[in-house]
Amino acid sequence: MKNYIKHIVLGLFAFTILGLASCEDPVAFDYIPEYAVEAYLLVDEPITGVMITKSQPVADSFVYENSIVRDAKVHIIRDQKDTLKLQFYPSGRGGEYRLPDSTLLIQPSTRYDLLVVLPDGKRVTGTTYTPKRVEWINAPRSVLQYPVDTLNLIAPDSLSITWTPTDGISEYLIAITCLDTIGYGQYLDPPTLDSNRKIFRFFRRNADNPRLRNLTLYGFIQGTKAPVVWTAFRWYGKHKLSIFAPDPNFVKWFKAGWGGNQYDYRLASVEGGLGVFASGSYVEKETFLLKNQE
């Protein structure tokens, strides 16, 4: 009985295969690409860094250069009346769209719309409302001393920073960037030949973690006051501390990257494709972290 059933199943399978093979419709090999947009508008900055890319067939070898879309028509519309045409320029990222007039800066409290027309006629659109400007109330100190050497601490040693609240913004982003991972002594007074180095901590056992090599560390802050946490510094020397007041599109997209590497269409802010069209204002200041020992 088992062999009988087996023969029937195999016969039906063979019949199905033959039926499919004899079908007159050809197998579809045409690949339909998906387009992605990455565009951030920062208040008081020119319109630049707009990336348009497309997916590649799984059957082909991935070549990054082939994903760059160089012949799209990209426009930014300000307050639904002023249309700004962007142009494609080569860049270190493979190429980007930006406004040729770099003197025309993004304005606060303004609506900006994105319109991308792809070579195949597809359209990708998005809308963002830029936040108001953000300013320092209590900026970071110009020089910080790593706290292990308590003899050099300023009393009382407070690393608290504060900034102006922005209407409609409840979550801010903080970024700490090391500006020079090699140079150190050249920034001292008087200058020395001392070189920079990383800060090694006992609780970071996995020294090979790629994230520990990132020059910038990001974090969320719900409020307009925060301490500069010592563990945020991965090197000594010259740093830049920035506070971003992001629009909702910016926050959602950042959380998507923060929480994992899988795309979630619910966190996108464009229609007709994938990606983000967001805006934000920011304030920044350079600071120097002294070593606790030579």
C-alpha positions as CSV (number, residue, x, y, z in Angstrom):
1,M,0.0,0.0,0.0
2,K,2.8,2.4,0.9
3,N,4.5,1.8,-2.5
4,Y,1.2,2.3,-4.3
5,I,0.7,5.7,-2.7
6,K,4.3,6.6,-3.4
7,H,3.9,5.8,-7.1
8,I,0.7,7.9,-7.3
9,V,2.4,10.9,-5.6
10,L,5.4,10.7,-7.9
11,G,3.2,10.4,-10.9
12,L,1.2,13.5,-10.0
13,F,4.4,15.4,-9.3
14,A,5.8,14.4,-12.7
15,F,2.6,15.4,-14.4
16,T,2.6,18.8,-12.7
17,I,6.2,19.4,-13.8
18,L,5.4,18.5,-17.4
19,G,2.4,20.7,-17.4
20,L,4.4,23.6,-16.2
21,A,7.1,23.0,-18.7
22,S,4.6,22.9,-21.5
23,C,3.0,26.1,-20.5
24,E,3.1,28.7,-23.3
25,D,3.8,31.7,-21.0
26,P,7.6,32.3,-20.6
27,V,9.1,32.6,-17.2
28,A,9.4,36.2,-16.1
29,F,12.9,37.3,-15.7
30,D,12.3,41.1,-15.7
31,Y,13.5,42.7,-12.5
32,I,11.6,45.7,-11.1
33,P,14.0,47.8,-9.0
34,E,12.9,49.5,-5.7
35,Y,14.1,53.1,-5.2
36,A,15.4,54.5,-1.9
37,V,15.8,58.2,-0.9
38,E,18.0,59.5,1.9
39,A,17.5,63.3,2.4
40,Y,18.1,65.4,5.6
41,L,17.5,69.2,5.7
42,L,19.4,71.0,8.5
43,V,18.4,74.5,9.5
44,D,20.9,77.2,8.4
45,E,22.7,74.7,6.1
46,P,22.6,74.4,2.3
47,I,20.6,71.7,0.6
48,T,23.1,68.9,0.0
49,G,23.7,65.2,0.5
50,V,20.4,63.9,-1.1
51,M,21.0,60.2,-2.1
52,I,18.9,58.4,-4.6
53,T,19.7,54.6,-4.9
54,K,18.0,51.6,-6.4
55,S,18.0,47.9,-5.5
56,Q,19.8,45.3,-7.6
57,P,18.7,41.8,-8.8
58,V,19.5,39.1,-6.3
59,A,20.9,36.9,-9.1
60,D,23.5,39.6,-10.0
61,S,26.7,40.4,-8.1
62,F,26.2,43.5,-6.0
63,V,28.1,46.5,-7.2
64,Y,27.7,49.6,-5.1
65,E,28.3,52.0,-8.0
66,N,25.4,50.4,-9.9
67,S,22.9,51.3,-7.2
68,I,23.5,55.1,-7.5
69,V,20.8,56.8,-9.6
70,R,22.5,59.7,-11.4
71,D,19.8,60.8,-13.8
72,A,16.7,61.5,-11.6
73,K,14.9,64.8,-11.6
74,V,15.0,66.0,-8.0
75,H,13.2,69.1,-6.7
76,I,12.6,70.6,-3.3
77,I,9.5,72.8,-2.9
78,R,9.6,75.5,-0.2
79,D,6.3,76.6,1.4
80,Q,4.5,75.0,-1.6
81,K,5.5,77.9,-3.9
82,D,9.3,78.0,-4.5
83,T,10.6,75.1,-6.5
84,L,14.4,74.4,-6.2
85,K,16.0,72.1,-8.7
86,L,18.8,69.9,-7.5
87,Q,21.7,68.6,-9.5
88,F,23.8,65.5,-9.3
89,Y,27.5,65.8,-8.2
90,P,30.1,63.1,-7.6
91,S,31.0,62.5,-4.0
92,G,32.8,60.2,-1.7
93,R,29.6,58.2,-1.3
94,G,29.3,57.6,-5.0
95,G,27.3,60.8,-5.9
96,E,24.6,63.0,-4.4
97,Y,22.1,65.6,-5.4
98,R,22.4,69.2,-4.0
99,L,21.3,72.7,-4.8
100,P,23.9,74.5,-6.9
101,D,23.3,77.8,-5.0
102,S,25.0,77.0,-1.6
103,T,24.1,80.4,-0.3
104,L,20.4,79.5,-0.1
105,L,20.0,78.0,3.4
106,I,17.3,75.9,5.0
107,Q,15.0,78.1,7.1
108,P,13.4,77.2,10.4
109,S,9.6,76.7,10.8
110,T,9.2,76.1,7.1
111,R,7.5,73.4,5.1
112,Y,9.6,71.6,2.5
113,D,8.3,69.0,0.0
114,L,10.4,66.5,-2.0
115,L,9.6,65.4,-5.5
116,V,11.8,62.8,-7.2
117,V,11.0,61.7,-10.8
118,L,13.0,58.5,-11.7
119,P,14.1,57.7,-15.2
120,D,11.3,55.1,-15.6
121,G,8.7,57.6,-14.6
122,K,8.2,56.6,-11.0
123,R,7.8,59.3,-8.4
124,V,8.9,59.5,-4.8
125,T,7.5,62.3,-2.6
126,G,7.8,63.4,1.0
127,T,7.1,66.3,3.3
128,T,8.9,67.8,6.3
129,Y,8.4,70.8,8.6
130,T,11.7,72.2,9.9
131,P,11.9,72.9,13.6
132,K,12.9,76.2,15.2
133,R,16.5,76.9,15.9
134,V,18.1,75.4,19.0
135,E,20.7,77.3,21.1
136,W,23.0,76.6,24.0
137,I,22.0,77.8,27.4
138,N,24.9,76.0,29.2
139,A,27.4,74.8,26.6
140,P,30.0,72.2,27.2
141,R,33.3,73.4,28.6
142,S,36.2,73.9,26.2
143,V,38.4,71.6,28.2
144,L,37.4,68.5,30.2
145,Q,39.6,66.5,32.5
146,Y,39.1,62.7,32.6
147,P,37.8,62.1,36.2
148,V,40.3,59.5,37.3
149,D,42.8,62.3,38.0
150,T,40.7,64.0,40.7
151,L,43.5,66.5,41.5
152,N,42.8,68.3,38.2
153,L,39.0,68.4,38.5
154,I,37.3,71.8,38.6
155,A,35.3,72.0,41.8
156,P,32.4,71.5,41.7
157,D,32.9,69.4,38.5
158,S,29.7,69.5,36.6
159,L,29.3,68.2,33.0
160,S,25.7,69.3,32.8
161,I,24.7,70.9,29.5
162,T,21.4,72.6,28.7
163,W,19.8,74.0,25.5
164,T,16.7,75.9,24.5
165,P,13.4,73.9,24.1
166,T,11.9,73.7,20.6
167,D,8.2,73.7,20.1
168,G,6.8,70.3,19.2
169,I,10.1,68.5,20.0
170,S,10.0,66.0,22.9
171,E,13.1,63.9,21.9
172,Y,16.5,65.3,21.1
173,L,19.6,63.6,19.8
174,I,23.0,64.0,21.3
175,A,26.2,63.2,19.3
176,I,29.8,63.1,20.5
177,T,32.3,63.0,17.7
178,C,36.1,62.5,17.9
179,L,37.6,65.0,15.5
180,D,41.2,63.6,15.6
181,T,42.0,60.0,16.7
182,I,45.8,60.6,16.1
183,G,46.7,64.1,17.1
184,Y,46.7,65.2,20.8
185,G,49.7,67.2,21.9
186,Q,49.5,69.6,19.0
187,Y,46.3,71.1,20.6
188,L,48.0,71.7,24.0
189,D,49.5,74.9,25.2
190,P,52.4,74.6,24.9
191,P,52.3,71.9,22.1
192,T,53.8,68.5,22.7
193,L,54.6,65.5,20.5
194,D,52.1,63.3,22.5
195,S,49.7,61.3,20.3
196,N,46.1,60.4,21.0
197,R,44.8,57.0,22.1
198,K,41.6,55.2,22.9
199,I,40.1,55.0,26.3
200,F,40.1,51.4,27.5
201,R,37.6,50.3,30.1
202,F,37.3,47.0,31.9
203,F,33.6,46.5,31.0
204,R,34.3,46.7,27.3
205,R,35.8,43.3,26.9
206,N,35.1,42.9,23.2
207,A,37.7,45.3,21.8
208,D,37.1,44.1,18.2
209,N,33.5,45.2,18.2
210,P,33.2,47.4,15.0
211,R,30.9,49.8,16.8
212,L,33.8,50.8,19.1
213,R,35.6,52.1,16.1
214,N,32.8,54.6,15.2
215,L,34.0,58.2,15.5
216,T,30.5,59.3,16.6
217,L,28.3,58.1,19.4
218,Y,24.6,59.0,19.4
219,G,21.9,58.9,22.0
220,F,18.3,60.0,22.8
221,I,17.5,62.6,25.4
222,Q,13.9,63.4,26.5
223,G,14.4,66.9,27.8
224,T,16.7,69.9,27.3
225,K,19.2,69.1,30.0
226,A,21.7,66.3,30.3
227,P,25.1,65.3,31.7
228,V,27.9,64.5,29.4
229,V,28.6,60.9,30.3
230,W,32.2,60.0,30.5
231,T,31.6,56.6,28.9
232,A,30.5,58.4,25.8
233,F,34.1,59.3,25.0
234,R,36.1,56.6,23.2
235,W,39.2,58.7,22.6
236,Y,41.0,61.5,24.4
237,G,41.7,64.8,22.6
238,K,39.6,66.9,20.3
239,H,35.8,66.3,20.1
240,K,32.6,67.9,18.9
241,L,29.4,67.7,20.9
242,S,26.1,68.3,19.0
243,I,22.5,68.5,20.0
244,F,19.9,67.9,17.3
245,A,16.2,69.0,17.5
246,P,14.8,66.5,14.9
247,D,11.4,66.5,13.2
248,P,9.2,63.3,13.6
249,N,10.6,61.9,10.4
250,F,14.1,62.2,11.7
251,V,13.3,60.5,15.0
252,K,11.4,57.6,13.4
253,W,14.2,56.9,10.9
254,F,16.9,57.2,13.5
255,K,15.1,54.7,15.8
256,A,14.9,52.3,12.8
257,G,18.7,52.4,12.5
258,W,19.2,52.4,16.2
259,G,17.0,49.4,16.9
260,G,18.2,47.1,14.1
261,N,19.2,46.7,10.5
262,Q,15.9,45.6,9.1
263,Y,13.8,48.0,7.0
264,D,10.4,48.8,8.5
265,Y,8.0,50.6,6.1
266,R,6.1,52.1,9.0
267,L,9.1,54.2,9.9
268,A,9.7,55.5,6.4
269,S,8.7,59.1,5.5
270,V,8.4,59.0,1.7
271,E,5.8,57.7,-0.6
272,G,6.5,55.8,-3.8
273,G,9.7,54.3,-2.6
274,L,11.8,53.6,0.5
275,G,13.7,55.9,2.8
276,V,13.6,59.1,4.6
277,F,12.9,62.8,4.0
278,A,13.5,64.6,7.3
279,S,14.8,67.8,8.9
280,G,16.2,69.2,12.1
281,S,18.1,72.1,13.7
282,Y,21.2,71.7,15.7
283,V,23.8,73.4,17.9
284,E,27.4,72.2,18.5
285,K,30.6,73.1,20.2
286,E,34.1,71.7,20.3
287,T,35.7,70.4,23.5
288,F,39.0,68.8,24.4
289,L,39.3,65.8,26.7
290,L,42.5,65.7,28.6
291,K,44.2,62.4,29.5
292,N,44.2,61.2,33.1
293,Q,47.9,60.3,32.6
294,E,50.6,60.5,29.9
